[in-house]
Amino acid sequence: MLQTLTSTSVLERVGTALSDPTRVRILVALRDAPAYPTELAGLLGVSRQSLSNHLSCLRGCGLVISVPEGRRSRYELVDPKLGHALTDLLGIVLAVDPTHHDHP
């Protein structure tokens, strides 16, 4: 049974998804259009097994859904608002301290 989450639970799940560079790239790709796993793996240059693991995480976080199409499944963002939020996040300009080395 699916449940709808709001508030901080949503932010926690989005944070989990965004904590991995490959998952970020998957979400950005799906922001533009739904895609099939084989296409995503080729686009991102990752193995199908790695992609499958990341898609499983994104499904578990509730950010993407799998839409069966015959013998294949197409992946898409669960809510168009997520695509808009990703676009907004990509437009943020950060003030980064160059002496702080926790992140690349």
C-alpha positions in Angstrom: 0.0 0.0 0.0 1.4 3.4 -1.0 1.3 6.3 1.4 1.7 10.0 0.7 4.4 11.8 2.6 4.6 15.5 3.3 6.9 18.0 5.2 10.2 16.9 6.5 9.8 13.3 5.4 9.8 14.4 1.8 13.0 16.5 2.3 14.7 13.6 4.0 14.0 11.3 1.1 15.0 13.9 -1.5 18.3 14.4 0.5 19.0 10.7 0.4 18.4 10.6 -3.3 20.6 13.7 -3.9 23.4 12.3 -1.7 24.8 10.2 -4.6 26.1 11.7 -7.9 24.7 8.9 -10.0 21.2 9.3 -8.5 21.4 13.1 -9.1 22.3 12.4 -12.8 19.3 10.0 -13.1 16.9 12.5 -11.6 18.2 15.3 -13.9 17.8 13.0 -17.0 14.3 12.0 -15.9 13.5 15.7 -15.4 13.7 16.2 -19.2 11.7 13.1 -20.1 10.8 9.5 -19.0 13.4 6.9 -20.0 14.1 3.2 -20.2 16.9 1.7 -18.0 19.0 0.7 -21.1 18.9 4.3 -22.4 19.7 5.7 -18.9 22.7 3.3 -18.5 24.1 4.3 -21.8 23.5 8.0 -21.3 25.1 8.0 -17.8 27.9 5.5 -18.7 27.0 3.1 -15.8 26.4 -0.6 -15.8 22.8 -1.8 -15.9 23.3 -3.4 -12.5 24.5 -0.2 -11.0 21.6 1.7 -12.6 19.2 -0.9 -11.3 20.4 -0.4 -7.8 20.1 3.4 -8.0 16.6 3.2 -9.6 15.6 0.8 -6.8 16.8 3.4 -4.2 14.9 6.2 -6.1 11.7 4.1 -6.1 12.2 3.4 -2.4 12.5 7.1 -1.7 9.3 7.6 -3.7 10.8 9.9 -6.3 10.4 7.8 -9.4 7.9 5.3 -10.6 8.2 2.4 -13.0 5.6 2.2 -15.7 5.2 -1.2 -17.4 5.1 -1.2 -21.2 4.8 -4.7 -22.4 8.1 -6.5 -21.5 9.9 -3.2 -20.6 9.5 -0.6 -18.0 9.8 3.1 -18.4 10.9 5.3 -15.5 9.6 8.8 -14.7 9.5 11.3 -11.9 6.6 10.6 -9.6 5.5 14.3 -9.6 6.2 17.1 -12.1 6.9 19.4 -9.2 10.0 17.4 -8.5 11.3 18.3 -12.0 10.6 22.0 -11.3 12.4 21.7 -7.9 15.4 20.1 -9.6 15.5 22.9 -12.1 15.4 25.4 -9.3 18.1 23.6 -7.4 20.3 23.5 -10.5 20.0 27.3 -10.7 21.2 28.0 -7.2 24.5 29.9 -6.8 26.5 28.8 -3.8 29.1 30.8 -1.8 31.7 28.1 -1.2 34.7 28.6 1.1 37.7 27.3 -0.9 39.5 26.4 2.3 36.8 23.9 3.4 37.7 20.5 2.0 34.8 18.2 3.1 33.3 18.2 -0.4 35.0 18.0 -3.8 
